[in-house]
Amino acid sequence: MKIGLDIMGGDYAPDAVIEGAVDALVQLASDDRLVLIGDNRRIREKLSSMGAEPSRFEIVPTTQVIEMSDHPAKAFSQKRDSSIAVGFGMLKSGMIDGFASAGNTGAMLVGASYTVNVIPGVFRPALVALIPNLDGRNSVILDVGINPDCKPDVLLQYGILGSVYAKYVLGIEKPEVGLLNIGTEESKGSAAVKASYELLRESPEVNFRGNIEGHDLFTHDMTDVIVCDGFVGNVVLKMAERFYGIAKTRGINDTFFDRLNFEVVGGTPVVGINENVVVGHGISNRKAIMNMILQTRDVVHADLARKIKEAVGG
């Protein structure tokens, strides 16, 4: 397995990205390979300063960088020798099995949609995040940022995509799906959410429990898959990250709150596209980068993109 890593992406690139790559390498299997994509000189200088042997990696030199402030579509089309554009080119050609970056999220989504392309039959790809439960397990929530306003058929499909992720990445044989709403009654919510409830309830492709509320999150009442539009999901995700920050500010050390730390999660996979792509937080540090790489490994090992193709008939 080969994992491509955008060395130039993120607020602390390239140093933090290279440091995270070195840390991740010791946790990968002997036949797994990290492909470092970026400025050749800076990569080799950093590896040398860390006492890391460059031959342990594959290095793919690039000459351009898509900055965090760049317009995603313009930068992706104009900076063809950027680490993000080159990474997606390698992914499309089969030179790598997965691609991870903490760089410009918009450019990553442009690359995902227009280079490796959306799986036929998928209405809208989604960003998937993990939500920890007090009993120690994790649940999947989607979407957390790509589509702030979703039609009912898209939310139904998110239930299917999330179930595939929960089964093959988290190992949950028959994932239970819940629709995040303002009440458990089927009559609650917006017109789109109420229509989504009917579609989910009638679908044989999901194990639908019904509506769940905000106070079900993080508890034993939380379903394995949580379906919502990207607006709601992004609010939930950032609220969870803030809980961790508040706990640390108040001197609270607790293993549950530690699981809300974005550094532990690493990144959010893009589901519904033809290849395996993971997007990291722009402020990712060494630890976050390491976990982003390990999460990419898990997604590749699960053969997630192919499993989703089978689920949607692509």
C-alpha positions in Angstrom: 0.0 0.0 0.0 1.2 3.5 -0.9 -0.1 6.6 0.9 0.5 10.0 -0.8 1.0 12.9 1.6 0.9 16.6 0.7 4.0 17.9 2.5 3.2 21.5 1.6 -0.4 21.7 3.0 -1.3 23.2 6.4 -0.4 26.1 8.6 2.7 24.4 9.9 3.9 22.8 6.7 6.3 21.4 5.7 7.9 20.8 9.1 4.9 19.4 11.1 3.9 17.3 8.1 7.3 15.7 7.7 7.5 15.1 11.5 4.1 13.4 11.5 5.2 11.3 8.5 8.3 10.1 10.4 6.1 9.3 13.5 3.5 7.4 11.4 6.1 5.3 9.6 6.9 3.2 12.7 3.2 2.3 13.0 2.8 1.2 9.4 3.3 -2.3 8.1 6.7 -3.2 6.6 5.1 -3.3 3.1 3.4 0.1 3.5 5.1 3.1 1.9 4.7 6.8 2.4 5.1 9.0 -0.6 6.1 12.6 0.3 4.9 15.1 -2.3 6.4 18.6 -2.1 9.5 20.7 -2.1 12.4 18.2 -2.5 15.0 20.4 -0.9 12.9 21.2 2.2 11.9 17.6 2.6 15.4 16.3 2.5 16.7 19.0 4.8 14.0 18.3 7.4 14.6 14.6 7.2 18.3 15.1 7.7 17.7 17.4 10.7 15.6 14.6 12.3 18.1 11.9 11.5 15.6 10.2 9.3 16.8 8.2 6.3 15.2 9.6 3.1 15.3 6.1 1.5 12.5 5.0 3.9 10.2 7.2 1.9 9.4 7.9 -1.7 9.9 11.6 -2.5 8.0 13.3 -5.4 9.3 16.8 -6.1 6.9 19.6 -6.8 7.5 23.3 -7.5 4.3 25.0 -6.6 2.1 25.4 -3.5 -1.7 26.0 -3.3 -1.9 28.4 -0.4 -4.7 28.4 2.2 -5.8 31.8 0.9 -5.9 30.7 -2.8 -9.2 30.4 -4.7 -9.6 26.6 -4.8 -10.7 26.0 -8.4 -8.4 28.6 -9.9 -5.4 27.4 -7.9 -6.0 23.8 -8.7 -6.3 24.5 -12.5 -3.4 27.0 -12.6 -0.9 25.3 -10.3 -0.6 22.0 -12.0 2.8 21.3 -10.3 1.5 21.9 -6.8 1.6 19.1 -4.2 -2.2 18.8 -4.2 -2.6 18.6 -8.0 0.3 16.2 -8.4 -1.1 14.1 -5.5 -4.5 13.7 -7.2 -2.8 13.0 -10.5 -0.9 10.1 -8.9 -4.1 8.9 -7.2 -6.0 8.8 -10.4 -3.2 7.0 -12.2 -3.0 4.3 -9.5 0.5 5.3 -8.4 -0.8 5.7 -4.8 -3.7 4.0 -3.0 -4.7 7.0 -0.9 -4.0 10.7 -0.6 -4.0 12.9 2.5 -3.6 16.6 3.0 -4.1 19.3 5.6 -3.9 21.9 2.9 -6.5 24.1 1.2 -9.8 22.1 1.8 -11.5 23.7 -1.2 -8.7 22.6 -3.5 -8.8 19.1 -2.1 -12.6 18.9 -2.8 -12.1 20.3 -6.3 -9.5 17.6 -6.9 -11.7 14.9 -5.4 -14.6 15.9 -7.6 -12.9 16.7 -10.9 -9.8 14.4 -10.9 -10.8 11.1 -9.4 -14.5 12.0 -9.8 -17.6 11.2 -7.9 -18.8 7.6 -8.0 -21.6 7.1 -10.5 -24.9 7.0 -8.6 -23.7 9.2 -5.8 -25.6 12.5 -5.7 -23.2 14.4 -3.5 -19.9 13.3 -1.8 -19.6 13.9 2.0 -17.1 14.6 4.7 -17.2 11.9 7.4 -16.2 12.5 11.0 -16.1 10.3 14.1 -18.1 11.2 17.2 -17.0 9.5 20.4 -19.4 7.7 22.8 -19.1 7.6 26.5 -19.1 3.8 26.3 -15.9 3.8 24.3 -17.1 3.3 20.8 -17.2 5.7 17.9 -20.1 6.8 15.7 -20.0 8.2 12.1 -21.5 11.6 11.4 -22.0 13.0 7.8 -22.0 15.4 6.2 -19.8 17.8 8.2 -19.1 20.5 5.7 -19.4 19.9 2.0 -23.2 20.3 1.5 -24.8 22.8 3.9 -28.3 22.3 2.4 -29.3 18.7 1.4 -32.3 17.3 -0.4 -34.0 14.2 1.1 -32.6 11.8 -1.4 -29.1 13.0 -0.5 -29.7 12.5 3.2 -31.0 9.0 2.5 -27.8 8.2 0.6 -25.7 9.6 3.4 -27.3 6.9 5.6 -26.1 4.3 3.1 -22.6 5.8 2.8 -22.3 6.1 6.5 -23.4 2.5 7.0 -20.7 1.3 4.6 -18.1 3.3 6.5 -19.2 2.1 9.9 -19.2 -1.5 8.7 -15.9 -1.7 6.9 -13.8 0.9 8.8 -15.2 0.6 12.3 -16.2 -3.0 12.1 -19.9 -2.6 13.0 -21.7 -5.5 11.3 -25.2 -3.9 11.1 -24.9 -0.2 11.8 -27.9 1.6 13.3 -28.7 4.9 11.5 -30.3 8.0 13.1 -31.5 11.2 11.6 -30.3 14.3 13.6 -33.4 16.4 14.3 -35.0 18.7 16.9 -37.2 15.9 18.3 -37.7 12.2 18.1 -41.2 12.4 16.7 -41.4 11.8 12.9 -43.5 15.0 12.6 -40.7 17.2 13.8 -38.2 19.2 11.7 -38.1 21.0 8.4 -39.9 19.8 5.3 -36.6 18.3 4.0 -35.9 16.5 7.2 -39.4 15.1 7.5 -39.2 13.8 3.9 -35.8 12.3 4.6 -37.3 10.4 7.6 -39.8 8.8 5.3 -37.2 7.8 2.8 -34.9 6.4 5.5 -37.7 4.5 7.1 -38.8 2.8 3.9 -35.3 2.0 2.7 -34.1 -1.7 2.9 -30.5 -0.5 2.6 -30.3 1.1 6.1 -31.0 -0.1 9.6 -32.9 3.1 10.5 -33.8 3.7 14.2 -35.5 7.1 13.6 -34.8 10.6 14.7 -32.2 11.4 17.3 -31.7 14.7 19.2 -28.7 16.7 20.2 -28.8 15.4 23.7 -28.4 11.8 22.4 -24.9 12.7 21.0 -21.9 11.4 22.9 -24.1 9.0 24.9 -25.2 5.4 24.7 -28.4 6.6 22.9 -26.3 7.8 19.9 -26.7 5.7 16.8 -23.7 4.2 14.9 -24.4 6.5 11.9 -25.7 10.1 12.3 -27.2 11.7 9.2 -27.5 15.5 8.8 -26.7 18.2 6.3 -23.3 19.8 6.2 -24.4 22.9 8.0 -25.6 21.0 11.1 -22.8 18.5 11.0 -20.1 21.2 10.9 -21.6 22.9 13.9 -21.6 19.6 15.8 -18.0 18.9 14.8 -16.7 22.3 15.9 -18.7 22.3 19.1 -17.1 18.9 20.0 -13.7 20.4 19.3 -14.5 23.3 21.6 -15.6 21.0 24.4 -12.1 19.6 24.4 -10.6 23.1 24.5 -12.8 24.2 27.4 -12.0 21.0 29.3 -8.2 21.7 29.0 -8.7 25.4 29.8 -10.4 24.4 33.1 -7.8 21.9 34.0 -10.0 18.8 33.3 -8.1 15.8 32.3 -10.4 13.0 31.1 -9.9 10.3 28.5 -13.4 11.0 27.0 -12.7 14.7 26.4 -9.3 13.7 24.9 -11.2 11.8 22.2 -12.7 15.1 21.1 -9.3 16.5 20.3 -9.0 16.9 16.5 -5.3 15.8 16.8 -6.5 12.3 17.9 -8.9 12.0 15.0 -6.4 13.3 12.3 -8.8 14.1 9.4 -12.1 13.6 7.7 -12.4 11.1 4.8 -14.2 12.2 1.7 -16.8 9.5 0.8 -18.6 9.1 -2.5 -15.6 9.5 -4.7 -13.7 6.9 -6.7 -10.5 6.9 -4.6 -9.5 7.2 -0.9 -8.9 10.8 0.2 -8.6 12.2 3.7 -8.6 15.9 4.5 -6.9 17.2 7.6 -7.4 20.3 9.7 -5.5 23.3 8.5 -3.9 23.8 11.9 -2.7 20.2 12.1 0.4 19.7 14.2 2.8 16.7 14.2 0.4 14.5 16.1 -2.6 15.3 14.0 -0.6 14.6 10.8 0.4 11.2 12.1 -3.1 10.3 12.9 -4.3 11.6 9.5 -1.9 9.2 7.9 -3.0 6.3 10.0 -6.7 7.1 9.3 -5.9 7.1 5.6 -4.2 3.7 6.0 -7.4 2.3 7.7 -9.6 3.7 4.9 -7.3 2.1 2.2 -7.2 -1.2 4.1 -11.0 -1.2 4.3 -11.1 -0.7 0.5 -13.8 1.9 1.3 -14.2 3.5 -2.2 -14.8 0.1 -3.8 -17.3 -0.9 -1.1 -19.2 2.3 -1.7 -19.3 1.7 -5.4 -20.8 -1.7 -4.7 -23.4 -0.2 -2.3 -24.6 2.4 -4.7 -24.4 0.2 -7.8 -21.6 2.2 -9.4 
